[in-house]
Amino acid sequence: MKRALLVGIDDYDRFSGLDGCVADVDMLEPLLSRNDDDSPNFDCQKRTSATGGVTRDALLGDIDALLGGGADVALFYYAGHGAGSDTDVSLVTRDATPATPGIAFSQVLAKVAGSSVREVVLILDCCFSGAAGGVPQLATTAATLREGVSILTASRGDQVAVEWAHGVFSTFLGGALEGGAADVVGKVTIAGLYSYLDECFGPWDQRPAFKANVDRLNELRRCAPAVPPSELREIGELFPSADHLFALDPSYEPDAEPRDPVHERAFATLQKYRAAKLLVPVGAEHMYFAALESKACRLTPLGRHYWQLAKDGRL
């Protein structure tokens, strides 16, 4: 049971408007609601300027509903203005005033702390969002998170978040969910999202921040695997040991003689391993030449990792 609340606010009563927050929600909703194979994923609810606006009281009620019992995973995404302080950030709602700029994120975390939902993922695309998770009562930026909570933000606590037609952070987030952050088996996790997003910004750009207290990484979306699971599990059969050199010869290459259907099928699987960076040819630049020249191939460190998973029956 997975629930997601996606909030995008472009229009404000007393603050300048934004351009891309509603578009960000509209872009992310189909990616989160369905996996790559069109199977259901998160049950998403959208709250945007286009659906009547988002007031402070209404958003608090929606957060309570998101964190209510009955779900295993809850995801909260917010795109809009952020009002920062040294140890907290406020999510600016449509009816916010300079004196009460929406909802302090520490208030959201207080609700999360009392929730029975095992895993809570919080993603913020707003200015100063990196301050989320601080402890303003103690005047510290040190994060104190309940077990099972992770926070991914568009910028540090002292930075603004840039937007064009979409938020820059959310644009890259969409690419990560589409498969850019997927591992070999197609699983996208919050840690994978951060690793992908971290590489999207340079040292002079806004810098995404990631804070978490988790002992497992549940998938946020499943994409097409780089290697089909049934073929990935064959890695232990093709390589009897993690450091095994798999000897090749021309019978493995379909365009060469002699023809051997069994070898050709194995070679097709090895080529998929190669594309997923699980193995490399030895003594040749390409697998094609390794076969024609009767060379070999071996597992990479990543390949040895998946070899061990297969050996342990975890694939």
C-alpha positions in Angstrom: 0.0 0.0 0.0 1.7 3.2 -1.3 0.3 6.7 -1.1 1.7 9.9 -2.5 0.6 13.5 -2.0 2.0 15.8 -4.8 1.7 19.6 -4.1 2.5 22.3 -6.7 1.8 26.0 -6.0 2.3 28.6 -8.7 -0.2 31.3 -7.5 -0.2 33.1 -4.1 -2.3 35.8 -2.5 0.6 37.9 -1.2 3.7 36.4 -2.8 5.0 36.6 -6.3 3.9 33.8 -8.6 5.9 30.9 -10.0 5.7 29.3 -13.4 6.7 25.6 -13.2 5.3 24.0 -9.9 2.0 22.8 -11.3 3.8 21.5 -14.4 6.2 19.6 -12.1 3.4 17.8 -10.4 1.7 17.0 -13.7 5.0 15.6 -15.0 5.8 13.5 -11.9 2.3 12.1 -11.2 2.2 9.6 -14.1 5.8 8.5 -13.3 4.9 7.8 -9.6 1.4 6.3 -10.2 2.6 3.6 -12.7 5.7 1.5 -13.0 7.5 1.2 -16.3 5.5 -1.9 -17.2 2.3 0.1 -16.5 1.6 -1.8 -13.2 0.2 0.3 -10.4 2.7 2.0 -8.0 1.7 5.0 -5.8 -1.9 6.0 -5.4 -1.4 9.7 -6.1 -3.4 12.7 -5.0 -2.6 16.1 -6.5 -3.0 19.5 -4.9 -2.1 22.4 -7.1 -3.0 26.0 -8.0 -5.0 24.5 -10.9 -7.2 22.5 -8.6 -8.4 25.5 -6.5 -5.2 26.5 -4.7 -3.6 25.1 -1.6 -4.3 26.7 1.7 -2.4 26.1 4.9 -5.3 24.4 6.7 -6.1 22.3 3.7 -2.5 21.1 3.3 -2.3 20.2 6.9 -5.4 18.1 6.5 -4.0 16.4 3.4 -0.7 15.6 5.2 -2.6 14.0 8.1 -4.5 11.9 5.6 -1.3 10.9 3.8 0.3 9.8 7.1 -2.8 8.0 8.4 -2.8 4.3 9.0 -3.2 1.7 6.3 -0.2 2.5 4.1 3.3 0.9 4.1 5.0 3.8 2.2 4.0 7.5 2.1 5.6 10.0 -0.3 5.2 13.8 0.0 6.4 16.0 -2.8 6.2 19.8 -2.6 7.1 22.4 -5.3 6.6 26.1 -4.5 8.0 28.9 -2.6 10.2 28.1 0.4 10.7 30.6 3.3 14.0 29.7 5.0 15.6 30.1 8.4 18.9 28.7 9.6 17.4 25.5 11.0 14.0 25.1 9.2 12.1 25.9 6.0 8.4 26.8 5.6 6.3 25.5 2.8 4.6 28.6 1.5 0.9 28.1 0.9 -1.5 30.2 -1.3 -2.9 32.1 1.7 0.5 32.6 3.4 1.4 36.0 4.9 4.8 37.4 5.7 4.1 36.7 9.4 2.9 33.2 8.8 4.5 31.9 5.7 2.7 28.6 5.4 3.7 25.4 7.2 7.1 25.0 9.0 8.7 21.7 7.9 9.4 20.9 11.5 5.6 20.7 11.9 5.5 18.2 9.1 8.2 16.2 10.8 6.3 16.2 14.0 3.3 14.6 12.2 5.7 12.1 10.6 7.1 11.2 14.0 3.6 10.2 15.2 2.6 8.3 12.0 2.4 4.5 11.9 3.5 4.5 8.2 6.8 2.5 8.2 8.5 4.4 5.3 8.0 8.1 4.6 9.8 9.9 1.7 9.8 13.7 1.6 10.9 15.5 -1.5 11.1 19.3 -1.6 11.7 21.5 -4.7 11.8 24.9 -3.1 14.3 27.6 -2.0 16.2 26.9 1.2 14.8 23.3 1.3 18.1 21.9 2.6 17.2 23.3 6.1 14.5 20.7 6.3 15.1 18.3 9.1 16.9 20.7 11.4 15.8 21.2 15.0 14.8 24.8 15.4 14.0 24.3 19.1 17.7 23.5 19.6 19.0 26.0 17.1 20.8 23.3 15.2 20.9 22.1 11.6 21.7 18.5 12.8 18.9 16.3 11.6 16.9 14.0 14.0 14.7 11.8 11.9 12.4 9.0 12.9 13.4 5.6 11.6 12.2 5.0 8.1 12.2 8.7 7.1 14.2 10.1 4.2 14.4 13.7 2.9 15.5 14.8 -0.5 15.8 18.5 -1.3 16.5 20.7 -4.3 19.1 22.9 -2.6 21.1 23.5 0.6 19.5 25.6 3.3 21.2 28.8 2.1 20.4 28.4 -1.6 17.5 29.2 -3.9 16.1 26.6 -6.2 16.1 27.6 -9.9 13.1 27.1 -12.2 12.5 27.6 -15.9 9.3 26.1 -17.4 9.9 23.4 -14.8 11.9 23.4 -11.6 15.5 22.4 -12.6 15.6 19.9 -9.8 12.2 18.3 -10.7 13.2 18.1 -14.3 16.2 15.9 -13.4 14.0 14.1 -10.8 11.7 13.1 -13.7 14.6 11.7 -15.7 15.8 9.7 -12.7 12.3 8.2 -12.2 12.1 7.4 -15.9 15.0 5.0 -15.5 18.1 7.2 -15.1 18.4 6.2 -11.5 17.4 2.5 -11.9 19.8 -0.2 -10.9 20.6 -3.4 -12.9 17.3 -5.0 -11.9 15.3 -1.8 -12.6 14.7 -0.7 -9.1 14.7 3.1 -8.3 15.3 3.9 -4.6 15.6 7.2 -2.8 19.4 6.7 -2.5 19.5 6.1 -6.3 17.6 9.3 -6.9 20.1 11.3 -4.9 23.1 9.7 -6.6 21.7 10.6 -10.0 20.7 14.1 -8.9 24.0 14.8 -7.3 25.7 14.3 -10.7 23.3 16.7 -12.4 24.5 19.8 -10.6 28.0 21.4 -10.7 30.0 22.9 -7.8 28.6 26.4 -8.6 25.0 25.3 -8.9 22.3 24.6 -6.3 23.2 21.4 -4.5 20.6 18.7 -3.7 20.7 17.5 -0.1 19.8 14.0 1.3 19.1 13.1 4.9 17.8 9.7 6.0 17.4 7.2 8.8 16.6 4.0 7.0 17.7 0.3 7.3 16.4 -0.7 3.9 15.8 0.9 0.5 12.3 0.2 -0.8 11.7 0.8 -4.4 10.0 4.1 -5.4 9.5 2.9 -9.0 10.3 -0.2 -11.0 11.8 0.3 -14.5 12.8 -2.1 -17.2 15.8 -4.1 -16.0 19.1 -3.9 -17.8 19.2 -7.7 -17.7 16.1 -9.8 -17.4 16.0 -11.4 -13.9 16.0 -15.0 -15.3 19.2 -14.2 -17.2 20.8 -12.3 -14.3 20.3 -15.4 -12.1 22.3 -17.4 -14.7 25.4 -15.4 -13.7 26.4 -18.1 -11.2 26.1 -20.9 -13.8 28.1 -19.0 -16.4 30.8 -18.0 -13.9 31.5 -20.9 -11.4 33.5 -18.4 -9.3 33.6 -14.7 -9.0 37.0 -14.5 -10.6 36.4 -17.0 -13.3 37.6 -16.3 -16.8 34.9 -17.3 -19.3 36.7 -18.6 -22.4 35.3 -17.5 -25.7 35.7 -18.8 -29.3 34.1 -18.1 -32.7 31.2 -20.5 -32.0 29.8 -17.9 -29.6 29.5 -15.2 -32.2 26.3 -15.7 -34.4 28.0 -14.2 -37.5 30.9 -16.6 -37.4 31.5 -20.3 -38.0 31.1 -22.9 -36.6 27.5 -22.2 -35.5 26.5 -23.4 -32.0 23.0 -22.3 -30.8 23.8 -23.0 -27.1 26.9 -20.9 -27.2 25.1 -18.1 -29.2 22.4 -18.0 -26.5 25.0 -17.7 -23.8 26.8 -15.0 -25.7 23.6 -13.0 -26.0 23.3 -13.1 -22.2 26.9 -12.1 -21.8 26.4 -9.2 -24.1 23.6 -8.0 -21.8 25.9 -8.3 -18.9 28.5 -6.2 -20.8 25.9 -3.5 -21.5 25.0 -3.4 -17.8 28.7 -3.1 -16.8 28.8 -6.5 -15.2 31.6 -7.9 -17.3 34.4 -6.8 -19.6 36.3 -8.7 -22.4 39.9 -9.7 -21.7 42.5 -9.0 -24.3 40.1 -7.3 -26.7 38.1 -4.0 -26.8 34.8 -5.6 -27.8 33.1 -8.8 -27.0 32.8 -9.5 -30.8 36.6 -9.5 -31.2 37.1 -11.5 -27.9 35.0 -14.3 -29.4 36.6 -14.2 -32.9 40.1 -14.2 -31.4 39.2 -16.9 -28.8 39.9 -14.5 -25.8 37.9 -14.4 -22.6 35.7 -12.2 -20.4 35.6 -11.6 -16.7 33.2 -10.1 -14.1 33.7 -6.5 -13.0 33.4 -5.5 -9.3 29.7 -4.8 -10.0 29.3 -8.1 -11.7 30.9 -9.9 -8.7 28.4 -8.2 -6.5 25.5 -9.6 -8.5 27.3 -12.9 -8.7 27.3 -13.0 -4.9 23.6 -12.1 -4.8 22.8 -14.9 -7.1 24.9 -17.3 -5.1 23.0 -16.3 -2.0 19.6 -16.7 -3.7 18.8 -13.0 -3.4 17.9 -12.4 -7.1 
